[in-house]
Amino acid sequence: MWFDPACPWAWLASRWLLQVEQVRPVHIRFHVMSLAVLNEDKDIPDGYRTMLADTWGAVRVCIAAEQDHGTEVLRDLYTALGTRIHVKKQAKDRQLLVDALTDAGLPADLADAAETDKYDAQLRESHHQGMDPVGYDVGTPVIHVPGADGEQIAFFGPVITPAPKGEAAGRLWDGVLAVAGTDGFFEIKRTRTREPIFD
């Protein structure tokens, strides 16, 4: 799964995927994409562009942690960041980054990466690995899975709230794989009638 820590819909999908691991024989690996990179050349409202400018710090810290300590650290770091950002609604400042890194068992000085472009090439590489196979008319979450014939299946979504738990999470996984693995299937959508529910 490719995520930007700022996206509430990615956060909910990630919590669903962790539930899926409990009821289906899958292992979720987390990777970083950037909503700021995705939208940097798009005509978007000024307010949204301003909001995106504040997302660079967390994705840069995630990439720095991955580069220095391996991809598996993203699982705990994303959980620590997302809990603070989405559930606890903490201010998106350096202290949030330091606290999340500490909770994930990572060096607090990785928070310095938020203020530098040192890892931006790696960030863009991770972003493109996630987004190129699915296209750029989407955001996050993006999920890649092996298909029945071994080919890669990449898709955006699901956009869900609240995140299903237990066997309900497994049933959604089964359905998502069924539609995403269907040749020529592109979209299923309806108007969102709820804000994200973090429970």
Order of alpha helices (4+ residues) and beta strands (2+ residues): beta-alpha-beta-alpha-alpha-alpha-alpha-alpha-alpha-beta-beta-alpha
